[in-house]
Amino acid sequence: MCSWTDIAIVLLTSLLTGITGWYAHLTGKLVRAQTSPFLTVTPERNDVNGFVSLVIVNHGLGPAFDVQVTLPSEFRDESLPPVGSLKRGPVGHGVPILGPHQRIAQVWAHEKPLWHKLAFRRFEVEICWRERPDGPGKTIKHGISLSTIDPISFPQKAP
C-alpha cells in the first residue's frame, strides 16, 4: 500500500527530473549561442592615407563558412570612385571561412568623394553565412553609416 509520503516523493522526484531536463535544454541553447559566429560589416578609415575600407568581422566564437556580403545599390553607384574594387576581393567574391574574431578589410575608395556623396545616409548591408560547411545559411541585415568616419581633414560640404 502507498502512503502519502511515497506519493509525495514520486511527485517531487518527477518535478525535479523535469526541471533538470529543462535546464539541460537551456544549457545546450546557451552553448550553441556562445559558439556561433556573429558577423558585422563596418566602414573604417585609415588615418595615414585617408582611404576607407569595408571591414568584415566575426565577433563570435565559432567559424563562419561561405560568407557573402551584399551591398546596397548606392554603394555600386558608378559615379563613386573605384566601384570595381568592390566587385573583387572578399566583398565581391565572398570569404570561404572566417574564423572567430577574424577580420578582413577591403579597401574601397578615398574618403573625400565617399563623404561628400554618402556621409549622412544609413545603409542596410546583407550578410549571409553558414555555421557549418554543410549547414543551413543564416542571413542578417546590418546597418552602416559613413558618418562614423571622422572627417578631420576636409569640410563637410561638397565643393
C-alpha positions as CSV (number, residue, x, y, z in Angstrom):
1,M,0.0,0.0,0.0
2,C,1.2,3.5,-0.9
3,S,1.3,6.1,1.8
4,W,1.1,9.8,1.1
5,T,4.9,10.2,1.7
6,D,5.6,7.7,-1.1
7,I,3.3,9.7,-3.5
8,A,4.9,13.0,-2.5
9,I,8.4,11.5,-3.1
10,V,7.4,10.3,-6.5
11,L,5.8,13.7,-7.4
12,L,8.8,15.6,-6.1
13,T,11.3,13.4,-8.0
14,S,9.3,13.8,-11.2
15,L,9.2,17.6,-10.8
16,L,13.0,17.7,-10.2
17,T,13.6,15.4,-13.2
18,G,11.5,17.8,-15.4
19,I,13.4,20.9,-14.0
20,T,16.8,19.2,-14.6
21,G,15.7,18.3,-18.2
22,W,14.7,21.9,-18.8
23,Y,18.0,23.3,-17.5
24,A,19.9,20.8,-19.7
25,H,17.9,22.1,-22.7
26,L,18.7,25.8,-21.8
27,T,22.4,24.9,-21.3
28,G,22.5,23.4,-24.8
29,K,21.0,26.5,-26.3
30,L,23.5,28.7,-24.4
31,V,26.5,26.7,-25.6
32,R,25.2,26.9,-29.2
33,A,24.7,30.6,-28.9
34,Q,28.2,31.1,-27.4
35,T,29.9,29.1,-30.1
36,S,28.1,30.6,-33.0
37,P,29.6,33.2,-35.4
38,F,28.2,36.7,-35.4
39,L,29.3,38.9,-38.4
40,T,29.3,42.6,-39.0
41,V,30.4,44.9,-41.8
42,T,31.7,48.4,-40.9
43,P,33.5,51.2,-42.7
44,E,36.9,52.0,-41.4
45,R,39.2,54.9,-42.2
46,N,42.9,54.7,-42.5
47,D,44.3,57.8,-40.8
48,V,47.6,57.6,-42.7
49,N,46.3,57.8,-46.3
50,G,42.6,58.6,-45.9
51,F,41.3,55.5,-47.6
52,V,38.0,53.9,-46.5
53,S,37.9,50.1,-46.1
54,L,34.9,47.9,-45.6
55,V,35.7,45.5,-42.7
56,I,34.0,42.2,-42.2
57,V,34.4,41.0,-38.6
58,N,33.4,37.7,-37.0
59,H,32.7,38.7,-33.3
60,G,31.5,35.1,-32.4
61,L,33.4,32.2,-31.1
62,G,32.7,29.9,-34.0
63,P,33.9,29.9,-37.6
64,A,31.6,31.3,-40.3
65,F,31.6,29.4,-43.6
66,D,30.7,30.7,-47.1
67,V,30.4,34.4,-46.0
68,Q,28.7,36.6,-48.6
69,V,28.1,40.4,-48.3
70,T,25.5,42.1,-50.4
71,L,25.9,45.9,-50.6
72,P,23.0,48.3,-51.3
73,S,22.7,49.8,-54.8
74,E,24.1,53.2,-53.6
75,F,27.4,51.5,-52.9
76,R,27.6,50.3,-56.5
77,D,26.9,53.8,-57.9
78,E,29.2,54.3,-61.0
79,S,29.8,57.9,-60.0
80,L,31.7,56.8,-56.9
81,P,35.4,56.1,-57.1
82,P,36.7,52.7,-57.8
83,V,33.5,50.7,-57.8
84,G,35.3,47.9,-59.4
85,S,37.2,47.4,-56.2
86,L,34.0,46.1,-54.5
87,K,33.4,43.6,-57.3
88,R,36.6,41.8,-56.4
89,G,38.0,40.5,-53.1
90,P,36.1,39.4,-50.0
91,V,33.1,41.7,-50.6
92,G,32.7,40.8,-54.3
93,H,33.5,37.1,-54.2
94,G,32.9,36.2,-50.5
95,V,35.0,34.5,-47.9
96,P,35.2,30.7,-47.7
97,I,35.8,30.7,-44.0
98,L,36.1,33.5,-41.4
99,G,37.5,32.3,-38.0
100,P,36.5,33.5,-34.6
101,H,37.5,37.2,-34.0
102,Q,39.0,37.3,-37.5
103,R,38.6,40.5,-39.6
104,I,39.1,41.1,-43.3
105,A,39.4,44.6,-44.7
106,Q,38.8,45.5,-48.3
107,V,39.9,49.0,-49.5
108,W,37.0,50.8,-51.1
109,A,38.0,54.4,-52.0
110,H,39.4,57.6,-50.7
111,E,37.2,59.3,-48.1
112,K,36.5,62.7,-49.7
113,P,34.3,61.5,-52.6
114,L,32.6,59.0,-50.4
115,W,32.0,61.5,-47.6
116,H,30.5,64.1,-49.9
117,K,28.2,61.6,-51.6
118,L,27.2,59.3,-48.8
119,A,28.1,60.9,-45.4
120,F,24.9,61.2,-43.5
121,R,23.0,58.3,-45.0
122,R,22.4,54.9,-43.4
123,F,22.6,51.8,-45.5
124,E,21.5,48.2,-45.0
125,V,24.2,45.6,-45.8
126,E,23.1,42.0,-46.0
127,I,25.5,39.3,-44.6
128,C,25.0,35.6,-45.3
129,W,27.0,32.7,-43.8
130,R,26.8,29.1,-42.6
131,E,27.7,27.9,-39.1
132,R,28.7,24.5,-40.6
133,P,30.1,23.9,-44.1
134,D,27.0,21.8,-45.0
135,G,24.6,23.6,-42.7
136,P,21.7,26.0,-43.5
137,G,22.5,29.6,-44.2
138,K,21.9,32.5,-41.9
139,T,21.2,36.0,-43.1
140,I,21.1,39.3,-41.2
141,K,20.8,42.9,-42.3
142,H,23.3,45.2,-40.7
143,G,23.1,49.0,-40.8
144,I,26.2,51.0,-41.6
145,S,26.9,54.7,-42.0
146,L,29.9,56.7,-43.2
147,S,29.1,59.3,-40.6
148,T,31.1,57.2,-38.1
149,I,34.2,58.2,-40.0
150,D,35.7,61.4,-38.6
151,P,36.3,63.8,-41.5
152,I,39.0,65.9,-39.8
153,S,40.9,67.0,-42.9
154,F,38.2,68.5,-45.1
155,P,34.9,70.5,-44.9
156,Q,31.6,68.7,-44.6
157,K,30.0,70.4,-47.6
158,A,30.9,69.3,-51.1
159,P,32.7,72.0,-53.2
